[in-house]
Amino acid sequence: VQLVESGGGLVQPGGSLRLSCAASGFTFSRYRMMWYRQAPGKERELVAQISSAAETTNYADSVKGRFTISRDNAKNTVYLQMNNLKPEDTAVYYCRRFHPPAWGQGTQVTVSS
């Protein structure tokens, strides 16, 4: 099982980024997928999740209306579109397979002017 995140970087407040998580080693289309983030000195928190066939999505209150989770089961990839980014969105973002749990290595997102 392997999850590889990409797309992080430095962006100004109000900007946008799209994170990608490429999955391999398992039947991606069968699993709920999730994005977490962890800021320095804080616990890892759930940002968004999407069901296996993308029928349902859920978001943390702090990102509702700004972030969109999506997936392409043909490409074994889950995405996180992040718009109107704020400095408090600065964190390492992790992709996770719901269960049994599997994690990617994370990608850094820094929102700063």
Secondary structure, 3 states (H helix, E strand, C coil): CEEEEECCEEECCCCCEEEEEEEECCCHHHCCEEEEEECCCCCCEEEEEECCCCCCEEECCCCCCCEEEEEECCCCEEEEEECCCCHHHCEEEEEEECCCCEECCCEEEEECC
